[in-house]
Amino acid sequence: MTPPDSPDGIDPTAAPSGTGCLECEEAGGWWFHLRRCAQCGHIGCCDSSPAKHATAHYRATGHPLVQSFEPGENWYWDYATDELYEEGPALAPPVSHPADQPAPGPAGRVPADWAKTLR
């Protein structure tokens, strides 16, 4: 199943905002996994991360579709419908954070007891 065609939901030319969660990078936080807004390229942390910035981005902007920003994953999630899509259109590169960037990440900011904070 692929995301529905939506000129407002996916912009395949939008470059990612960076290699890590934009807000966590600014605040010195950390993340478990990363999600990329399919409309504007914002990189946010997943709902298992302490700050849940990808969902916060959806709530603030109304941009419903995210794609995994993890190496080897290309699935989409639709926040508006709570649907998972196993595939969808290709987005502008890069399609994931660097393979040498750990998950959770970034290196040096993940607490030793990180697993206790995940839901």
N, C-alpha and C positions, 0 to 999 in steps of 0.2 A: 504494500500500500504506500502511496506517495502523497505528500501534502497537496491539498487542492491548489489549483492555479489561482494566485492572488497577487495582483500587481502591488498591493499594499503590504503583503506579508513577506515577500522574498525579493531581495535585490542581489543578484549574483555578482554584481560588480563592487559591492561594498567591501572594502578591506577590513580585516580584523583590527580592533583597537589596540592590540598589543599581543604579547605572548602569555599574559597572565590576567587575572581578574583586575579590571581597571580600578575599582574602588579599594580592593585589598592592597594593591600596589601603592596607592596613594596613602592609605592608612597604616601600612606596615603589617597587614594581616596575612592570613594564609588560607588556602583552599584545599578541598579534597579533589574535586574534578571541575573542569571548565566547560562552559556552554557559550556558544556564539549566536548572537542575534542575527537571524537571517535577513532582517530588513536593513539594519544600520551597521552591523559588524561589532557591536559592543561585546566584549568578553566579560562574562560574569561567572561567579562561582555557583556550583550546583546547590540543591536543597539539602544535601548531606553536609555541606560546608557550614561553618559557624554563622556566616553572615548572609547567605542565600541571596547574593547580589543579582543573579540572573533573573530570579522571580521578581525581585524588587524593580529591576529594569522593565520587565513586562508591565508591572502595575503602574509604573510612572509614565510609560510611553504608549502602552497599548500594543506594542509589537509582539504578536502572539507566538511566532515560531523561533525556536532555537535549534541549532545543530550541535551535536557533541563536538568539543574542541580537543578531544583526546586522540592520540595517534591510533590509526587503524579503525576508528569509528566514524560512521557518516550518517547515523540516524538523526531524525528530527523529532522534536516534541512540540506539540501545540498546546500552549497554556490555556487558550480560550476554550478548547474542547476536551482537554486532558487525553489527547490521542498521541500515540507513538507511531511514527512512520519509519519503516526500516530503510527507506531510501528517499532520495529527492534530488533536486537539481544541484549541480556542482556550484560551489561558491568560490569567490576569488581566493587565491592562495595568500598565505599558507592556510592549510585546512586543519591544522592542529598546532598545539604548542610544540616546541622543540622536543624531539624524542629523548634528549638527555635531561630534560626538566622533570624532576620527580613528581609523583602524585602519591600522597599529598605534596603540595609545594607552596611556595618556592623553597629551595634548599636554604637552610639556615634560619627559617622563620617558623617551622613546624614544631610545636611543642612535643616533648617526649611522650606525653600522655594523650596525643591527638586522638586516638581511637575512642577514648572515653567521651569526647565531645560530639561525636557523630551520632545522628539519630538513626 
